[in-house]
Amino acid sequence: MQLLDHVSITVRDLARAKPFYRAVMGALAAAEVYDEPRAIGFGARNTSGDDGHSYLSVFESADAQPDRRRHVGFRAASRAQVRAFFEAGVRAGGTGNGAPGLRPGYHAAYYAAFLLDLEGNPLEAVCHDANECA
């Protein structure tokens, strides 16, 4: 069961954030589902009879404040996708907050990378596949 249907986060400067989010979501093969003046969205929206999806909305808000204890973890299809997420995020101006690698404290196959977006919002990409080669 997927617990989350959708997640919304906020940034103060959406125009500055869009290239970063396009890069990291593209690395995870998440489609851009909308682009509006004050919001951008990625993933797939659920419909009646097809509700196995999730999506991310990034909204502009003058009140946006990053919190290091709040982060969004994205599923990656492979360890290569985790690495691509991390590399794309750093190239797009994000800050590495944990290089790609195994995190056996969670479970033996937990392979993840951590980034801070341009405003300090923590993001993670994780692959749980034990059969995936490093």
N, C-alpha and C positions, 0 to 999 in steps of 0.2 A: 504494500500500500504506500502510495506517495502521500505524505502528510500535508505538504503545502501545495495549494492551488496556484497562488501567485504571491510575489513579494514586491514591495515598493520601498525604494530608498530615496533619499534626497541629497541634492548637491546645491551649493550656492550658485555655481556658474555652469549651467548645462551646456552652453556652446563649447566651453573648454573640456567638459567631461565626455561629450559625444564621441570624439575620436578614440578615446581610451576604451569606452564601453563597446564601441564597434569592433575594436581590435580583440579584446578578450572574449567577447561573445562569439565573434567570428572564429576564433581558435577553438571554441567548444562546439562549433557548428550550430549555434543558436541563431535562428533567423531573426532579422529585424522585422517586427510586426507593425510598428507604427513609429512615426517621427513627427512630432508636433513642436510648436515653438517652446513649450514649457515641459515637454516630456518625451521620452523615447522608451520603446518597449522591445523586448526580445523573448524568444521562445515560441510556444504554441499555446493558444487559448483553448480552453476546454469547450466542448459543445455537448448537447444532449446525446448520450450514447457513445461518446468518445471523450472520456474524461481522464485519460492517463497522461496529461500534459501539465506543464507549469510554465510560468513566464515571469520575467522581471520587468518592472517599470522603474525608470529613473526620472524623478521629478525635480524641477528647479524650485528651491525654496530659500528665501532670504534667511530663514530660521534654521537651516540645516547645520547640524553639529555632528561630527564624527564621534564615535564612541568605540574605543579599542576592545571592549567586551562584547560588542554586537558585531557579528559578521555574517555574511551570506556564503554558504558552501554550495558549490555547483557540482553536479555529477559530471564526470568525464568518462568517455567511452573507452579510453586507453591511457596508459602512462604517457604515451607520446602526446596525447591531447593535453594532459596536465602540464607537460613541459612547454608545449606551444602556448598555452594560456599564460604561463609565467613569463616567457620570453616576449610575447606580444604586449603584455602589460608593462613590462620594463621599457621596451622600445617606445611605447606610447606615453611615457612620462610617469608611470606608476613606480612605486617603491617596493622592492622585494622585501618580504616580511617572513620568509621561510622558503628556501630553495626547494625545488622538486626532490622528493625522496620518500622513502618508507618512514612511516610513523608507527612502529610496532607497539607503542603504548596504547593505541586504539585497537588494532588487531594486526596480525602478521602481514596482511596484504595491503594495508592502508597506505596508499601512495598519494601524496598531496603536495601542493604548493600554495603559498600564501602571498598576497599582494595587498598594498594599500593603494587605493585610487588616488587621484590628484588632490583630493581634499582630505585624505586620511581614513576613508571608509575601508575596513578590512574585508577582503574577499578571499575565498579558497576554491580550488578545484581539486576534486578527489576521485580516484579510481579504486574500486574495491576488488577488482578481478585478480584472484590469486594465480591465474594461469597466464596473465600478461607478463611478458618478458620485460626486463629492465632495459 
